[in-house]
Amino acid sequence: MGQWRGPDGILVEAIILGDRPLLRVSHQVGDRTYLRGYCTTVTELGEHGVDLAELVEDGRTAADSRLDHL
């Protein structure tokens, strides 16, 4: 799945939860990661403080991610 990073520690990940494709929005502050929420469409990302124009694709794989526990 894909991962995109934004300023100030924002991370958006395309995931499958159960049998539903979702976008998971989290926010990293220092060493802590906070879940902001899940979105079913890209247009919902703004409700979680995500500006699409500021997202950059993250080249790491899901195996490299420290956020798999969310």
Residue, then its C-alpha position, 0 to 999 in steps of 0.5 A: m500500500g502507499q504512504w504519504r508524508g506531510p509537514d509536522g509529522i502527518l502520515v497518510e497510509a492506504i490500508i485494508l482494514g477487514d475487507r475495506p480499503l481505507l486511508r489511515v491518518s496519523h500524526q507523529v509528535g516526538d517519539r509518539t504517534y497519534l491516530r487522527g482517524y480513518c477516511t473512506t475517500v480522499t476528500e475526507l482527509g481535510e477533516h483530519g487536517v491534511d492538505l493534499a498539496e503538501l503530501v509527498e510519497d514516502g518510499r518506505t515499505a509497510a515492513d519498514s513502518r513503525l506504525d503497523h500497530l495502529 
